[in-house]
Amino acid sequence: MMRAWFRNAKLGIFLHWGIYAVNGIPESWSFYRGQISHVDYLKQCEGFTAADYDPDAWADLFERAGARYAVLTAKHHDGVALWDTDVSDLSIPKRTPAGRDLIGPYCEALRRRALHVGIYFSHLDWSHPDYPTIRPTHRPVDESNPGHRFSYPPAGQEDPARWERFLEFHRAQLRELCEGYQPDLMWFDGNWERDDEQWRFDELTVQLQTWRPGLVVNGRMGGNPPYGDYQTPEQGIPIHPPRGPWEFCVTMNRSWGYQHQDSDYKSIRQIIRMFAEVIGMGGNLLLAVGPKEDGTLPPEQVERLEALGDWIGRHEEAVYPTGAGLPHGHYYGASTLSLDRRTLYLFQFDRPQESIAVKGLHNAAERITLLGDGRELAHRKVGGAPWANVPGVLWIDLPEAALDPHCTVVKVELDGPLNLYPGGGRAIEQN
């Protein structure tokens, strides 16, 4: 059963932090795609210091941003662990000048602020010698199509015994994370290079709940229906919400981890709009930041998190606790609905030419105000035939002086629980 905290979280912070921040190159994929050799990629360990790592400063910032949880990359596809794992020497404590566990202080800092702890873990490991030892049935390869050397063995050289050793290593690291740090959420990735049966995800699902009862798990473990508790669309906002709980993960610029040359940041207004659209469809936004190798966050990312938090703080009633708002077509924007279903919150992103409209409301609006300063807004119902159960259009005046520079929120208090007209209209026989 999905934990209530996750359904109500709305905002999480996604941290991709690892040795790739030293050169400012793509995490793991840079050596996989040949942009840099694997040897040179791992040489970045020599420059990873975490010299200014202050997890309390991170947690303070996330709290100011309005987040309720965070997710940190304990191990990406490169196999470099941020904790002192007993089953590998490829870790930040053993191989870098940082020389210490980075996961424990992160967990402790979040918990001091009542933020939920999330840990990212890649199933695949492109640096482990026992990983590229079997081939999946769903991706057949032969000598003319050998597959990638970090992923698959040469044709005819599969070694199931070594794959079993990798699975033992995989489970051992997950047990260390679950039992050692007691996360609230495990955010998995990297399942696509093997069949579900080869990963034995059915078995793993049971093990995870044994190691950490009540653990929330994302849906990147395959399965039909999928293993895990929620779906994770990425980078492109869904047009229609996925079924069940979900979370939209997105970069703040173009990169997950820190890349010094990437200055293509989304504006504060764009980030607030994404957030409003996602929560309006009942999801959470997992917004990515990429710490530098020393543990500090780029100022552009800090600025945007603080601005998002300022906007949420002024409109918190429309965010926490609410559910998904009006379906498409009733209002041309995002909206949320109070848990008692008696109050609508309309998010207005753009400057209206005259008024804003809500269609298909059987309810009467008892009071409409501007969230943030409480001023009442003039409104009227136009058209419709209530005697024939056909509602008119609710028009709400939104003067220029009332507009928020990022996103305006209008509070509509209804005369009862939301009652929508879903029909296609009909002829009115009596007027």
N, C-alpha and C positions, 0 to 999 in steps of 0.2 A: 504493500500500500504506500502511495506517495505521501511523504511527510508534509504536514501543513505548512511548515516553515518555508519549504521550497515554493509551493504554490503562491505564497504571499510575499516572496522575496523581491520580485520585480527587477532588481538591479544587482548584478554581480560584476566583479572586476577579474579579468583574465590576464595573468602574468606569465609571459614567455621569457624566462630568464635562464641563461646558460652561457657556456663558453663562446657561443656564436656572437655574443655582444662585444667580444674583444675586437674582432675585425669588422663588426657590423655587417655580417653576411646572413643569408637565410639559414634558419635553424635546420640542421640535418640535410635538407634538400640540396644545399650548396655542394656537398661532396658527392651526394647520390647522383646529381646531374652533371658532375664533372667540372663545376666552376672552380673547384679547389680539390686537391688530392685529399684523401682520407688522412694521410700522415700530417699534412699541413693544417688540416682542419683541427686535428687533436692537439697540435702545437699551441693552439689558443689557450690550452690549459695553463700554459706558463704565464699568461697575462691576466688571468682571472683572479682578482684580488678581493672583491666584495668589501673593499676598504671602508666604504661609507654606508654599508648596509645597516639600515635602521628600520627594522620591521614595525616598531611602534609608530614611526613617522608614516609608513605606508598605511597602517591601520587607521591612524587619525585621518589621513586624507580620504580613505575609502568611506569612513564614517561621515565625513563632511560631504562627500559626493552623494550620500543617500543610499549607498550600497548596503545590502544585508548579508552578502557572502563574497568570497574571493576564491579563485582557483589558481594554484601555482604549479608550473611544470616541474614535477619531481624528477621526471626523466622523459626526454623527447626521443625521437627515433635514433638519435646519435648514441644513445646508451649511457650518456654521462649522468650519473645520479647526483642529486643535490644533497643527499644524506649519506651517512657513513655505512653503506650497505656491507653486510658480512660476506656476501657471495660474489663480490667483484671488487677489483681495485680501481675501476674506472669511475671515479667519483670526485666531487669537489673537495671533500676532506683529504683524500689521499693523493690527488694529482695536481692540485692548484695551490698558489700562495694563499688563497682564502683559508684553507686548512681546517675547516670546521663544518659542522652540520648547519645547513641553512633552512631546513624544513621546520625543525623544532621551534626556533624563535619566531618564525612566521605564524605557526599555529597558536603559540602562547599570546602573541600580540593581538591576533584577531579575537581570541576568546576574552581577552581583557576588555574588549569593547562590544562583546555579545554579538560578534559577527560569526557567521558559520564558515567552517573550514572546508575548503575544497582542494583536492590534490589531483593533478593531471598525471596520467601514466600511459606511455606508449606500449602497446602489446609487442609490436615488432621492435627489434634491436639490431640495427645495421652494423654495429661494432662487435657483436658477440659472435665468436667463431662457430658456435653450434646453431646459430639461427638459420643460415642459408643451406639447410641440409635436406629439406624435402620440398616437393612440388604440390601445389594444390590441384585438385581435380577441376576446379572451375576456371583455371588459367593454364591449359595444357601448353607445354613448350617442347620443342625438339631441337635437334642440332642446328637447324636453320633458324630457329627462334629460341635462343638459349635462355632468355630472360636476364634479369640484372644480377650481377655477381654478388651484390650485397643482399639479395633476396632469395636466390635459388641456386642449387648446385648445378654443375654441368650435367648434361644429359647422361643418364645411366649411372650417376654417382650419388644417388640418394642414400641417406644414412639415417634410418628411423631411430636407431639407438641414440644418436647425437641429438635428434629432435626431442627425444624424451628427456635428455639431460637439460636441453634448453627450457622445456616446460617446468622442470624442477626449479631451475633458476628463476624463471618468470613467477612461479607461485611463491617462491621464497621471498622475492623482493616485495610482492604485494602483501604478503603476511607481515613483513617488517613495517610497511607503511600503515596497514590497518591496525595492527596491535600496538605499534610503537607510538603512533601519532593520533589515533582515534579520530580520523576525519569524519565530517558529516556527509561528505560527497566524494565519490571517485569519478573523475572525468577521463574516460578511456578514449584512446585513439589508436590508429594503426592496426586495424584488424583485417584489412582487405587482402593481404598477401597469402592467407591460408583459409581453408574451409573452416566453418564453425566446428565441425567434428574434430578437425585436427587441433584446434585450440581447446576443445572440450569445454566450451563456454557454459554448457548446462551444469557441469560439475563445478566450474568456477563460481557461478552464481550462488550456489549453496555455500561454498567455502567463504566467500566474501561476507555473507551474513553471519557465519560462524565466528569469523575473526573480528567483525565489527557489526554487531546487531543494530538494525535500524539504518544502516548505510544507504544513502541515496546513490544510485548508479545511473549514469547517462546511457543512452541507447546505442552505443557504438560497440556492441558485442555480437552483432549478427542475430540470427535466430528468426523464426517465422511462426508466431509473432515474435517481434524483437525482444531479446533479453534487455533488461534495464528498465528504468522508470520513466524516462522522458526522451523526447526527440530533440535533435540539435541541428536545425538548419543553419547554414553558415554563409556569411558575406552578402547574400541577397535576401531581403525581407520577403517572407512568404506573402503571396497575394491573398490566400485563404489560410487560416490557421491550421496547423497540423492537429490531428485528433489527439486528445489527451494533453497532459502537461508537456510544455515545450520551452525551449530557450533558444534565442537567436544570438549566435556569437559573431562578432564583427571586429575588424581592426579599426583603430582610431585614425591611422594613415593608410598606407598600403601594406604594411609589414606587421607580422605578429611580434617578433622580437625587435630589439633595438637595431636600427640601421641608420647610421648618421646622415646618409645622403637622402633619406626619405623625408622630405618636408611637405608632402602632399596630404596635409591633415584635413579631415572633415571639419567644417565650421561648427561652432558651438550650437548654432541654430539647427544644423543638420543632425547633430547628435541628439538634441532634445526632440526633434521630430521623429527620429528613429525610435527613441525610447517611448514616446507617446503612442506611436503606431503599434509597437510590439505589445505594450501592456493593454492597449485597446483591443487587441485580439486574444488577450488572456495569457500571453507569454512573459518570459523574463528576458531582459537584455544582458548578455555577458560581454562587456566592453573591454577590449584588449589594451594593455599597456606593455611597453617593453623596457624594463630597467637596463641601464648601462652596466658595464662589467663591474663597476664599483658599487652598484646597488642603488644609485640615485635614479630618479625618473626624469626624463626630459621635461623642461619647463613648459613646453607646448601641451604636454599631456596633463601635467598638474593644473594648468590654467583651465583646460576643458573639464576636468573632473570637478574642480571647484565651481565653475559656472553651472554645470549640471546640478550640483548639489544646491546651489543658491536658488535655481529655478524650482527644484523639487521642494525645497524648504518653504517657498512661498505658495506652493500648490499641493502640499502634502496630502490634503484631504482627498484629492482626486487620484492619488497614487496608492496610499496605504490606509486601510485595506479596501480594495475594490476588486471587481471582476471585469471580464470582457464587457464591452459596451454594445452599441447598436450594430446590427449586421450591416453589410454593405448595402448602400442604396437609401438608407434612412437618413443619413447625414453625410455630407461630403467632407469628412475629416475623421480623426480618431475620437473615441469616446470611451469612458469607463462607467461602471455602474456600482453604486453602493451595495454592500452585501445584503441589505434588506430590500434592494431593488426599487427603492422609492426616490433615489436621487441620481440624476444623470450628470456627468461631467463631460462637456464638449470641448475638444481641443481645436482651437482655431489657429492654423499656421500662417495664413495669408490675410492680407488686408481685404475685407469685404467691400464690395461696391456700394452696398446699401445695408442689407441685413443678412443674417444667416438663417437657414431653414432646416427644420426637422420634419420629416414626413412619416406618416403612418402611426402617429401617436393617438391611441384612443384616450389616453389620460389627459386631464387638464393640468396645466402648469400652475401650481399654487403660488410660486415665487421663483423669479429668475434673477440671479445676482452674478456679479463679476467676482470670481474667486481670487482672493488676495486682498481686496479692499472692501468688499461687501456692498458696493453700490448696486442699486436695483436697476435692471434693464427693462425697458419697455418691450412688450411682446403682444402678439395677437394671433388668433387662429383665422386662417383665410380659406374659404371654400369648404368642401366636404358636405356630407349629408348624415349627420349623427343619427337621424331616425332610421336610416338605412344601413347603419353600422359602417359607414365610409368616413374616415376622419379627414379633416382638412390638413393644411400645412401650417406648422407653428413657425412664425417669423419672429426673430429676435433682433432688436436693434443693437448694434455694436458700434458705438461712435469711435472715431479716430483716437480721441483722448483716452479711451479705455484699453487700447491695445498694448499688450506686453511686447517688448522688443524681440523676444524669441518665440513665444507661443502663449496665446491668451486662453484662459480656461473659464468657461461659463458654467455655472451651477444651476441646474434645473430641478427644482423640488416638485415632485409629482403628487397628485391627490391619492395615490395608492401604488401598489407594486406595478412595475412597468407592464403595459398591455399594448402590444404592437399589432398592427393590421398587416397581415402577410399577403393579402389578396392582390389581384390584378385589376381591380376596379370593375364596375358594371353599370349598366343603364339604371338611372334613377326614375322609377315609375311614378312617384308622387313627389311633388315639390310644394 
